[in-house]
Amino acid sequence: MERMIPNDTLSKLSIPELMMLILCSFLHDIGMAPEEDKIRAWKEDWDDVFPNDFEKEENSKFNRFRNTYPGKIQEINKLRKNEEHTKANLIEDFIITEYIRTTHAIRAREIIANNWADRIIYKDKNLTYELTQLCFSHGNDSLSLLDLETNVLCGEDEYICLPFIGVILRLSDLLDFDAKRTPSILFSHLSVRNPVSLKEWQKHRSIQAWIIKNDKIAYSAQCIHPAIEKTINVFCNLIDKELSDASNVLSRISDDFRDDGGIYKIMLPAKVDRRKIQPAINIKTNEPLYIYRDTSFELSKEQIIDLLMGTKLYSDTKSALRELIQNSIDACLVAQSLCKKNGTLYSPEIIVRYYTDGGNDIIEVEDNGIGMNQSIIENYYAKVGSSYYKSKEFYDLKAQTGLTFQPISRFGIGILSCFMVSDTIEVDTRKLLDNGDKDTAFDIIIEGYDSIFTIKKGNRFEHGTRTKLFLRPKENPWEHIRNEKFIQYVKDSIPNPPVLLRIEVDQDTENQILIDKDSFDLLRPEVLKDFRWKNESFVKEIEISLNDTEKGIRGSAIIALLEDNESPIDIIENMQRTVTIDNEDYNLENKIVLKENEIETISTVIEVGLDSGIDTKNVTNSIVKSR
């Protein structure tokens, strides 16, 4: 801490400010040492055969956090199946370490409140609350320091500038470069041919030398593996960001009480000097152990987006509508779980509209689902491939609400499909909060997939989302589809919606078509038959039920079998005949064959060629074909 504060500033700090710096340095990470009984509860290492109430509660809280790492859990299960228990335990310990790290600020506040309440006193001023604020703040966003008081009066002309103390605490904590932030990059090497274990990292992570001043920060490290050097550089990136945020906070500190408030506006280095972070040298060859380049797979934004929004991924441009409806279904199912948890009435509903307005053909999908707030818009909706349903926030929500459904829209790319048919998208949305309240409403305009989002506060009253696609005049796949055909297309796209789906064409609200999960039960596979299904005596049709509640499957199917004398067969040799033309014999035959997806006839026919000669060829004709 002292190294980060210029001598001139340090000499002018008040006694209570120095006191808070010392206390924070001792207590800010006290939550990193949780009680042994809590750790045992997280590991399900019960004192007795069955867990007590305390152990159940702690285990439940930890599992809520653990379930936000589905990829890690899947890897653990795979390693356990392969009896690689050491690697599996390493990942389990990583998750526990992350849980301790992400919750330690909360525990620190609780420990101080329980054990130090009314004991942090300077003169007559109780500073326990201010201490808990500072210890808790180092686990929050750095800009939250601006919410702290800049002039806590402790005595005659004695003040504490909490944001300044918070900045120094955060920087000093980060510059300590300890191992409490487990280097997750090393875990990505666990399955690589030459893995670098966590013990290797612990052994070789130590920085050999450093310079830490208020105007210069530099580290020296000799690394034996590129993963270690990469990890150190990633950590230096965090320090660079913290330095930038710290300068921002310090520049915005204002104090109307004191004449010397400028002492807190200290100059900090812009970045960490990394020139001495490098590979270790092989003593025998005098060469580096490896060549380090910060190189990894890079994606061309334009080409990837063109791929994802093109027909190379989606077989039909009309898939854009299906993607929007699937997004709305997921949003409604999440809202349904939240409302059930909060005991509030809720009827999920999606409306699909197709109409013309001002010469523009418009498709609109509106739902009363969970909606979006600014965080979801910025971190998931606007980021290709970053699905909210794969985020820690969503898995935590699942744990809170007991949500068990599997999202349909899993990849975070559905919105791109809309640009196959539209250049302009308008969205209005409002998020349903966990406690049942509603967040701020937002309106979004997107003009092209590579354009800037225009986001402003909206007027939407209910939670949910409405998306409007302004269809391209010459590339509207529904241009010649109206009324019954459009309605049928929606039905075919989402044949078994788990929520109520309304279909409205040309703003005809009185003749809306409603479909839901019960509508599917009215469908029979006969409706899929077309001209390729012919009634023949040798084709036997069997209808089977595909309902399986455990697997979440509903439906039925008709299977066509080729039959002779009430027995299934693969081929029927129907007829063979020899025909003589111009003293030459031609063998003609007709047979019926069961193939993988159809039953077809294969017939030999005679035709007269352009040279007036007689030729034979086989002609196939489908009798029954799968749909």
Secondary structure, DSSP 8 states (H G I E B T S, - for coil): -GGGS-HHHHHHS-HHHHHHHHHHHHHTTGGGS--HHHHHHHTT--SSSS--HHHHHHHHHHHHHHTT-HHHHHHHHHHHHTT-HHHHHHHHHHHHHHHHHHHHHHHHHHHHHHHSTTT-EETTEE-HHHHHHHHHHTTS-GGGGGGS-S-EEEETTEEE-HHHHHHHHHHHHHHT--SSS--HHHHTTTTSSS---HHHHHHH---SEEEE-SS-EEEEEEESSHHHHHHHHHHHHHHHHHHHHHHHHHHT---SS-TTGGGG-----SS-EEEEEEE-EETTTTEESS----------HHHHHHHHTSTTTSSSTTHHHHHHHHHHHHHHHHHHHHHHHHT-----EEEEEEEEETTEEEEEEEE-SS---HHHIIIIITSTT--GGGSHHHHHHHHHHT-----S--SS-HHHHGGGTEEEEEEEEEEE-TTS-EEEEEEEEEESTTS--EEEE----SSEEEEEEEE-TTS-TTTT--HHHHHHHHHHHSSS-SSEEEEEETT-GGG-EEE-HHHHHT--GGGG--TT----TTEEEEEEE--BTTTTB--EEEEEEEEETTEE-SEEEEEEEEEEETTEEEEEEEEEEE-SSEEEEEEEEEEE-TTS-EEEEEEEEEEEE--
